[in-house]
Amino acid sequence: MAHLYNAQYKLARATRCFELQVQLADRLNEKDLPAIGGLIDPKVTCYTCHRGSKKPATKPPEAPAAAPAAPPTPPKAERG
């Protein structure tokens, strides 16, 4: 009986979590993102956080590494 209760609890918790995620995405898409000017068709979807995995990402993806800086050029000698 405890196993059944545990399964029902997990299902209820997962359902509530899903409902909150949908509410968050709806609010972002309908209210928050349109308030930011200059965005072209902004949209938050499940993929925004989950990126194809079951658990959502907990931090943003790493920024691409910057190209190494060119070595400084030596100053030109003056002719005199």
Phi and psi in radians as a Rosetta constraint file:
Dihedral C 1 N 2 CA 2 C 2 CIRCULARHARMONIC -1.103 0.35
Dihedral N 2 CA 2 C 2 N 3 CIRCULARHARMONIC -0.625 0.35
Dihedral C 2 N 3 CA 3 C 3 CIRCULARHARMONIC -1.093 0.35
Dihedral N 3 CA 3 C 3 N 4 CIRCULARHARMONIC -0.736 0.35
Dihedral C 3 N 4 CA 4 C 4 CIRCULARHARMONIC -1.129 0.35
Dihedral N 4 CA 4 C 4 N 5 CIRCULARHARMONIC -0.752 0.35
Dihedral C 4 N 5 CA 5 C 5 CIRCULARHARMONIC -1.074 0.35
Dihedral N 5 CA 5 C 5 N 6 CIRCULARHARMONIC -0.757 0.35
Dihedral C 5 N 6 CA 6 C 6 CIRCULARHARMONIC -1.086 0.35
Dihedral N 6 CA 6 C 6 N 7 CIRCULARHARMONIC -0.744 0.35
Dihedral C 6 N 7 CA 7 C 7 CIRCULARHARMONIC -1.142 0.35
Dihedral N 7 CA 7 C 7 N 8 CIRCULARHARMONIC -0.716 0.35
Dihedral C 7 N 8 CA 8 C 8 CIRCULARHARMONIC -1.135 0.35
Dihedral N 8 CA 8 C 8 N 9 CIRCULARHARMONIC -0.698 0.35
Dihedral C 8 N 9 CA 9 C 9 CIRCULARHARMONIC -1.109 0.35
Dihedral N 9 CA 9 C 9 N 10 CIRCULARHARMONIC -0.801 0.35
Dihedral C 9 N 10 CA 10 C 10 CIRCULARHARMONIC -1.092 0.35
Dihedral N 10 CA 10 C 10 N 11 CIRCULARHARMONIC -0.707 0.35
Dihedral C 10 N 11 CA 11 C 11 CIRCULARHARMONIC -1.130 0.35
Dihedral N 11 CA 11 C 11 N 12 CIRCULARHARMONIC -0.765 0.35
Dihedral C 11 N 12 CA 12 C 12 CIRCULARHARMONIC -1.110 0.35
Dihedral N 12 CA 12 C 12 N 13 CIRCULARHARMONIC -0.709 0.35
Dihedral C 12 N 13 CA 13 C 13 CIRCULARHARMONIC -1.160 0.35
Dihedral N 13 CA 13 C 13 N 14 CIRCULARHARMONIC -0.755 0.35
Dihedral C 13 N 14 CA 14 C 14 CIRCULARHARMONIC -1.137 0.35
Dihedral N 14 CA 14 C 14 N 15 CIRCULARHARMONIC -0.689 0.35
Dihedral C 14 N 15 CA 15 C 15 CIRCULARHARMONIC -1.105 0.35
Dihedral N 15 CA 15 C 15 N 16 CIRCULARHARMONIC -0.765 0.35
Dihedral C 15 N 16 CA 16 C 16 CIRCULARHARMONIC -1.139 0.35
Dihedral N 16 CA 16 C 16 N 17 CIRCULARHARMONIC -0.698 0.35
Dihedral C 16 N 17 CA 17 C 17 CIRCULARHARMONIC -1.077 0.35
Dihedral N 17 CA 17 C 17 N 18 CIRCULARHARMONIC -0.774 0.35
Dihedral C 17 N 18 CA 18 C 18 CIRCULARHARMONIC -1.069 0.35
Dihedral N 18 CA 18 C 18 N 19 CIRCULARHARMONIC -0.770 0.35
Dihedral C 18 N 19 CA 19 C 19 CIRCULARHARMONIC -1.054 0.35
Dihedral N 19 CA 19 C 19 N 20 CIRCULARHARMONIC -0.723 0.35
Dihedral C 19 N 20 CA 20 C 20 CIRCULARHARMONIC -1.163 0.35
Dihedral N 20 CA 20 C 20 N 21 CIRCULARHARMONIC -0.650 0.35
Dihedral C 20 N 21 CA 21 C 21 CIRCULARHARMONIC -1.153 0.35
Dihedral N 21 CA 21 C 21 N 22 CIRCULARHARMONIC -0.687 0.35
Dihedral C 21 N 22 CA 22 C 22 CIRCULARHARMONIC -1.162 0.35
Dihedral N 22 CA 22 C 22 N 23 CIRCULARHARMONIC -0.727 0.35
Dihedral C 22 N 23 CA 23 C 23 CIRCULARHARMONIC -1.076 0.35
Dihedral N 23 CA 23 C 23 N 24 CIRCULARHARMONIC -0.724 0.35
Dihedral C 23 N 24 CA 24 C 24 CIRCULARHARMONIC -1.095 0.35
Dihedral N 24 CA 24 C 24 N 25 CIRCULARHARMONIC -0.841 0.35
Dihedral C 24 N 25 CA 25 C 25 CIRCULARHARMONIC -1.077 0.35
Dihedral N 25 CA 25 C 25 N 26 CIRCULARHARMONIC -0.739 0.35
Dihedral C 25 N 26 CA 26 C 26 CIRCULARHARMONIC -1.078 0.35
Dihedral N 26 CA 26 C 26 N 27 CIRCULARHARMONIC -0.783 0.35
Dihedral C 26 N 27 CA 27 C 27 CIRCULARHARMONIC -1.111 0.35
Dihedral N 27 CA 27 C 27 N 28 CIRCULARHARMONIC -0.766 0.35
Dihedral C 27 N 28 CA 28 C 28 CIRCULARHARMONIC -1.069 0.35
Dihedral N 28 CA 28 C 28 N 29 CIRCULARHARMONIC -0.775 0.35
Dihedral C 28 N 29 CA 29 C 29 CIRCULARHARMONIC -1.258 0.35
Dihedral N 29 CA 29 C 29 N 30 CIRCULARHARMONIC -0.602 0.35
Dihedral C 29 N 30 CA 30 C 30 CIRCULARHARMONIC -1.619 0.35
Dihedral N 30 CA 30 C 30 N 31 CIRCULARHARMONIC -0.475 0.35
Dihedral C 30 N 31 CA 31 C 31 CIRCULARHARMONIC -2.129 0.35
Dihedral N 31 CA 31 C 31 N 32 CIRCULARHARMONIC -0.993 0.35
Dihedral C 31 N 32 CA 32 C 32 CIRCULARHARMONIC -1.284 0.35
Dihedral N 32 CA 32 C 32 N 33 CIRCULARHARMONIC -0.884 0.35
Dihedral C 32 N 33 CA 33 C 33 CIRCULARHARMONIC -1.149 0.35
Dihedral N 33 CA 33 C 33 N 34 CIRCULARHARMONIC -0.714 0.35
Dihedral C 33 N 34 CA 34 C 34 CIRCULARHARMONIC -1.103 0.35
Dihedral N 34 CA 34 C 34 N 35 CIRCULARHARMONIC -0.423 0.35
Dihedral C 34 N 35 CA 35 C 35 CIRCULARHARMONIC -1.267 0.35
Dihedral N 35 CA 35 C 35 N 36 CIRCULARHARMONIC -0.309 0.35
Dihedral C 35 N 36 CA 36 C 36 CIRCULARHARMONIC -1.534 0.35
Dihedral N 36 CA 36 C 36 N 37 CIRCULARHARMONIC 2.051 0.35
Dihedral C 36 N 37 CA 37 C 37 CIRCULARHARMONIC -1.290 0.35
Dihedral N 37 CA 37 C 37 N 38 CIRCULARHARMONIC 2.676 0.35
Dihedral C 37 N 38 CA 38 C 38 CIRCULARHARMONIC 1.504 0.35
Dihedral N 38 CA 38 C 38 N 39 CIRCULARHARMONIC -0.013 0.35
Dihedral C 38 N 39 CA 39 C 39 CIRCULARHARMONIC -1.524 0.35
Dihedral N 39 CA 39 C 39 N 40 CIRCULARHARMONIC 2.395 0.35
Dihedral C 39 N 40 CA 40 C 40 CIRCULARHARMONIC -1.711 0.35
Dihedral N 40 CA 40 C 40 N 41 CIRCULARHARMONIC 1.951 0.35
Dihedral C 40 N 41 CA 41 C 41 CIRCULARHARMONIC 0.828 0.35
Dihedral N 41 CA 41 C 41 N 42 CIRCULARHARMONIC 1.051 0.35
Dihedral C 41 N 42 CA 42 C 42 CIRCULARHARMONIC -1.226 0.35
Dihedral N 42 CA 42 C 42 N 43 CIRCULARHARMONIC 2.423 0.35
Dihedral C 42 N 43 CA 43 C 43 CIRCULARHARMONIC -2.682 0.35
Dihedral N 43 CA 43 C 43 N 44 CIRCULARHARMONIC 2.340 0.35
Dihedral C 43 N 44 CA 44 C 44 CIRCULARHARMONIC -1.835 0.35
Dihedral N 44 CA 44 C 44 N 45 CIRCULARHARMONIC 2.289 0.35
Dihedral C 44 N 45 CA 45 C 45 CIRCULARHARMONIC -2.239 0.35
Dihedral N 45 CA 45 C 45 N 46 CIRCULARHARMONIC 3.120 0.35
Dihedral C 45 N 46 CA 46 C 46 CIRCULARHARMONIC -1.018 0.35
Dihedral N 46 CA 46 C 46 N 47 CIRCULARHARMONIC -0.624 0.35
Dihedral C 46 N 47 CA 47 C 47 CIRCULARHARMONIC -1.132 0.35
Dihedral N 47 CA 47 C 47 N 48 CIRCULARHARMONIC -0.436 0.35
Dihedral C 47 N 48 CA 48 C 48 CIRCULARHARMONIC -0.929 0.35
Dihedral N 48 CA 48 C 48 N 49 CIRCULARHARMONIC -0.751 0.35
Dihedral C 48 N 49 CA 49 C 49 CIRCULARHARMONIC -1.767 0.35
Dihedral N 49 CA 49 C 49 N 50 CIRCULARHARMONIC -0.705 0.35
Dihedral C 49 N 50 CA 50 C 50 CIRCULARHARMONIC -1.379 0.35
Dihedral N 50 CA 50 C 50 N 51 CIRCULARHARMONIC -0.572 0.35
Dihedral C 50 N 51 CA 51 C 51 CIRCULARHARMONIC 0.856 0.35
Dihedral N 51 CA 51 C 51 N 52 CIRCULARHARMONIC 0.728 0.35
Dihedral C 51 N 52 CA 52 C 52 CIRCULARHARMONIC 1.491 0.35
Dihedral N 52 CA 52 C 52 N 53 CIRCULARHARMONIC -0.007 0.35
Dihedral C 52 N 53 CA 53 C 53 CIRCULARHARMONIC -1.862 0.35
Dihedral N 53 CA 53 C 53 N 54 CIRCULARHARMONIC 2.854 0.35
Dihedral C 53 N 54 CA 54 C 54 CIRCULARHARMONIC -1.184 0.35
Dihedral N 54 CA 54 C 54 N 55 CIRCULARHARMONIC -0.705 0.35
Dihedral C 54 N 55 CA 55 C 55 CIRCULARHARMONIC -1.699 0.35
Dihedral N 55 CA 55 C 55 N 56 CIRCULARHARMONIC 2.434 0.35
Dihedral C 55 N 56 CA 56 C 56 CIRCULARHARMONIC -1.240 0.35
Dihedral N 56 CA 56 C 56 N 57 CIRCULARHARMONIC 2.686 0.35
Dihedral C 56 N 57 CA 57 C 57 CIRCULARHARMONIC -1.174 0.35
Dihedral N 57 CA 57 C 57 N 58 CIRCULARHARMONIC 2.484 0.35
Dihedral C 57 N 58 CA 58 C 58 CIRCULARHARMONIC -1.705 0.35
Dihedral N 58 CA 58 C 58 N 59 CIRCULARHARMONIC -0.172 0.35
Dihedral C 58 N 59 CA 59 C 59 CIRCULARHARMONIC -2.517 0.35
Dihedral N 59 CA 59 C 59 N 60 CIRCULARHARMONIC 2.773 0.35
Dihedral C 59 N 60 CA 60 C 60 CIRCULARHARMONIC -1.156 0.35
Dihedral N 60 CA 60 C 60 N 61 CIRCULARHARMONIC 2.751 0.35
Dihedral C 60 N 61 CA 61 C 61 CIRCULARHARMONIC -1.126 0.35
Dihedral N 61 CA 61 C 61 N 62 CIRCULARHARMONIC 2.684 0.35
Dihedral C 61 N 62 CA 62 C 62 CIRCULARHARMONIC -1.143 0.35
Dihedral N 62 CA 62 C 62 N 63 CIRCULARHARMONIC 2.478 0.35
Dihedral C 62 N 63 CA 63 C 63 CIRCULARHARMONIC -1.258 0.35
Dihedral N 63 CA 63 C 63 N 64 CIRCULARHARMONIC 2.545 0.35
Dihedral C 63 N 64 CA 64 C 64 CIRCULARHARMONIC -1.070 0.35
Dihedral N 64 CA 64 C 64 N 65 CIRCULARHARMONIC 2.554 0.35
Dihedral C 64 N 65 CA 65 C 65 CIRCULARHARMONIC -1.150 0.35
Dihedral N 65 CA 65 C 65 N 66 CIRCULARHARMONIC 2.422 0.35
Dihedral C 65 N 66 CA 66 C 66 CIRCULARHARMONIC -1.296 0.35
Dihedral N 66 CA 66 C 66 N 67 CIRCULARHARMONIC 2.613 0.35
Dihedral C 66 N 67 CA 67 C 67 CIRCULARHARMONIC -1.139 0.35
Dihedral N 67 CA 67 C 67 N 68 CIRCULARHARMONIC 2.503 0.35
Dihedral C 67 N 68 CA 68 C 68 CIRCULARHARMONIC -1.103 0.35
Dihedral N 68 CA 68 C 68 N 69 CIRCULARHARMONIC 2.519 0.35
Dihedral C 68 N 69 CA 69 C 69 CIRCULARHARMONIC -1.229 0.35
Dihedral N 69 CA 69 C 69 N 70 CIRCULARHARMONIC 2.527 0.35
Dihedral C 69 N 70 CA 70 C 70 CIRCULARHARMONIC -1.234 0.35
Dihedral N 70 CA 70 C 70 N 71 CIRCULARHARMONIC 2.546 0.35
Dihedral C 70 N 71 CA 71 C 71 CIRCULARHARMONIC -1.132 0.35
Dihedral N 71 CA 71 C 71 N 72 CIRCULARHARMONIC 2.596 0.35
Dihedral C 71 N 72 CA 72 C 72 CIRCULARHARMONIC -1.144 0.35
Dihedral N 72 CA 72 C 72 N 73 CIRCULARHARMONIC 2.531 0.35
Dihedral C 72 N 73 CA 73 C 73 CIRCULARHARMONIC -1.492 0.35
Dihedral N 73 CA 73 C 73 N 74 CIRCULARHARMONIC 2.407 0.35
Dihedral C 73 N 74 CA 74 C 74 CIRCULARHARMONIC -1.192 0.35
Dihedral N 74 CA 74 C 74 N 75 CIRCULARHARMONIC 2.584 0.35
Dihedral C 74 N 75 CA 75 C 75 CIRCULARHARMONIC -1.154 0.35
Dihedral N 75 CA 75 C 75 N 76 CIRCULARHARMONIC 2.587 0.35
Dihedral C 75 N 76 CA 76 C 76 CIRCULARHARMONIC -1.360 0.35
Dihedral N 76 CA 76 C 76 N 77 CIRCULARHARMONIC 2.419 0.35
Dihedral C 76 N 77 CA 77 C 77 CIRCULARHARMONIC -1.307 0.35
Dihedral N 77 CA 77 C 77 N 78 CIRCULARHARMONIC 2.441 0.35
Dihedral C 77 N 78 CA 78 C 78 CIRCULARHARMONIC -1.439 0.35
Dihedral N 78 CA 78 C 78 N 79 CIRCULARHARMONIC 2.491 0.35
Dihedral C 78 N 79 CA 79 C 79 CIRCULARHARMONIC -1.673 0.35
Dihedral N 79 CA 79 C 79 N 80 CIRCULARHARMONIC 2.392 0.35
